[in-house]
Amino acid sequence: MGDDIGQLFAGDFAEHAMVLEKSREVLAEPFIRLVTASRACLAAGGKIMFCGNGGSAADAQHLAAELVCRYKAERRALAAIALSTDSSILTATANDYSFDRVFARQVEALARPGDLLIAISTSGNSPSIIAALDAARGLGVTAAGLAGRDGGQMAGRADPLLIVPSAVTARIQEIHILLGHLLCDAIERSVV
């Protein structure tokens, strides 16, 4: 039993390291564009909206909290919101329309030109994420995203789109939170 756990441990660390290195090689350019869009949005008085399902919803909440509260430095609060946090809006929209509309409806209500939506989906194919990106683009909101695999349906809808080069959900999520922390750090450095 212990040998199996040791192999699992070593194998997952090796796989993580490989995905981390591949991500470092391919994501610098779209990451810089995401930082630039985020800084411009906040500097102009806009807000950053995050959305995702499941673990990606947790990442959305986590990153919004880092911006509103603080990441590392003492600085002013930054306008950010996770669209996955209001259970009444989520359940009412899912009940009255469909689950596919839970984020799009909030984008329609809250977004203004100059705002930024960062949609998170490991597959790139979540219908609620695709609808949110489409709603944002229709309102003149910058629609960006974090995805995995081949980017799925988010490709062509999110720009910049940071696609983690992996098909393993856990590895994609690990890189998404790293990218999110790097984003918060880069944003914070521009306001302190």
C-alpha positions in Angstrom: 0.0 0.0 0.0 2.7 2.5 0.9 4.5 1.9 -2.4 1.3 2.7 -4.3 1.0 6.0 -2.4 4.6 6.8 -3.0 4.2 6.2 -6.7 1.0 8.4 -6.7 2.8 11.1 -4.9 5.9 11.1 -7.2 3.8 10.7 -10.3 1.5 13.7 -9.6 4.4 15.9 -8.6 6.2 14.9 -11.9 3.1 15.6 -13.9 2.5 18.9 -12.2 6.1 20.0 -12.9 5.8 19.1 -16.5 2.5 21.1 -16.9 4.0 23.9 -15.0 7.0 24.1 -17.3 4.9 23.9 -20.5 2.6 26.6 -19.1 5.6 28.8 -18.4 6.7 28.4 -22.0 3.4 29.2 -23.7 1.4 31.5 -21.4 3.7 34.5 -20.9 2.3 36.6 -23.8 -1.4 36.1 -23.1 -0.7 36.6 -19.4 0.9 39.9 -20.0 -2.1 40.9 -22.1 -4.4 39.9 -19.2 -2.4 42.0 -16.7 -2.5 44.9 -19.1 -6.3 44.6 -19.5 -6.9 44.2 -15.8 -4.7 47.2 -14.9 -6.5 49.4 -17.6 -9.9 48.3 -16.4 -9.2 49.2 -12.7 -7.4 52.4 -13.6 -10.4 53.6 -15.6 -12.8 52.9 -12.7 -14.1 49.6 -14.0 -14.5 46.3 -12.2 -13.2 42.8 -12.7 -15.9 40.0 -12.7 -14.9 36.4 -12.3 -17.0 33.3 -13.0 -16.6 29.6 -13.0 -18.3 26.4 -11.9 -17.3 23.9 -9.2 -13.6 24.3 -8.4 -13.4 27.2 -10.9 -16.1 28.9 -8.9 -13.9 28.5 -5.8 -11.0 30.1 -7.8 -13.3 32.9 -8.9 -14.2 33.7 -5.3 -10.6 33.4 -4.1 -9.3 35.8 -6.7 -12.1 38.4 -6.2 -11.3 38.3 -2.5 -7.6 38.8 -3.1 -8.4 42.0 -5.1 -11.1 43.4 -2.8 -9.2 42.7 0.4 -5.5 42.4 -0.4 -3.0 40.0 -1.9 0.3 40.9 -0.3 0.4 44.7 0.1 -1.6 47.3 1.9 -3.4 49.3 -0.8 -6.9 50.6 -1.7 -9.6 48.0 -2.2 -10.0 47.0 -5.9 -13.4 46.5 -7.6 -13.8 42.7 -8.1 -16.7 40.3 -7.8 -17.2 36.6 -8.2 -20.5 35.9 -10.0 -20.8 32.5 -8.3 -21.4 33.8 -4.8 -25.1 34.9 -4.7 -27.2 31.8 -4.1 -30.4 33.6 -4.6 -29.4 35.0 -8.0 -28.0 31.7 -9.1 -31.0 29.6 -8.1 -33.6 32.1 -9.4 -31.8 32.3 -12.7 -31.4 28.6 -13.0 -35.0 28.1 -12.1 -36.6 30.8 -14.2 -34.3 30.6 -17.2 -31.7 27.8 -17.1 -28.4 27.1 -15.5 -26.7 28.2 -18.7 -27.8 31.8 -18.0 -26.6 32.1 -14.3 -23.5 34.2 -15.1 -24.8 35.8 -18.3 -27.7 37.3 -16.5 -25.4 38.9 -13.9 -23.1 40.2 -16.6 -26.1 41.8 -18.3 -27.1 43.5 -15.0 -23.7 44.5 -13.7 -21.3 45.0 -16.5 -20.4 48.2 -18.2 -18.1 49.0 -21.1 -14.6 49.1 -19.7 -15.2 46.3 -17.2 -13.4 43.0 -17.5 -14.8 39.4 -17.3 -12.4 36.6 -16.4 -14.2 33.3 -17.1 -12.7 30.1 -15.8 -13.4 26.7 -17.2 -11.0 23.7 -17.3 -12.7 22.2 -20.4 -13.5 25.6 -22.1 -16.9 24.2 -22.9 -19.2 25.0 -19.9 -22.4 26.4 -21.3 -22.8 29.0 -18.5 -19.3 30.2 -19.2 -19.8 30.5 -22.9 -23.1 32.4 -22.4 -21.3 34.8 -20.0 -18.5 35.5 -22.5 -21.0 36.1 -25.2 -23.0 38.5 -23.0 -19.8 40.4 -22.0 -18.7 40.8 -25.6 -22.2 42.0 -26.6 -21.9 44.8 -24.0 -18.4 45.9 -25.0 -16.9 44.3 -21.9 -13.4 42.7 -22.3 -14.0 39.0 -22.1 -10.9 37.0 -21.0 -10.5 33.5 -19.8 -8.6 30.7 -18.2 -9.1 27.3 -19.8 -7.3 23.9 -20.4 -7.2 21.2 -23.0 -7.6 23.0 -26.4 -9.6 26.0 -25.0 -12.8 24.5 -26.2 -15.6 26.9 -27.1 -13.9 29.6 -25.2 -11.4 29.9 -28.0 -12.5 32.8 -30.2 -14.8 34.1 -27.4 -12.2 35.0 -24.8 -9.3 37.3 -25.5 -6.8 36.9 -24.0 -7.4 33.2 -23.3 -4.8 31.4 -21.2 -5.0 27.7 -22.1 -3.1 25.4 -19.7 -1.5 22.7 -21.9 -3.0 19.7 -20.1 -6.1 17.5 -20.3 -6.0 16.7 -16.6 -8.5 18.8 -14.6 -6.5 18.8 -11.4 -3.3 20.0 -13.2 -5.3 22.7 -15.1 -6.8 23.9 -11.8 -3.4 24.1 -10.2 -2.0 26.3 -12.9 -5.2 28.4 -12.9 -4.7 29.4 -9.3 -1.0 30.1 -9.9 -2.0 32.3 -12.8 -4.6 34.0 -10.6 -2.1 34.7 -7.9 0.4 36.1 -10.4 -2.4 38.3 -11.8 -3.3 39.6 -8.3 0.4 40.3 -7.6 0.9 42.2 -10.9 -2.3 44.2 -10.4 -1.4 45.1 -6.8 2.1 46.3 -7.9 0.4 48.8 -10.1 -1.7 50.4 -7.3 0.6 50.5 -4.3 
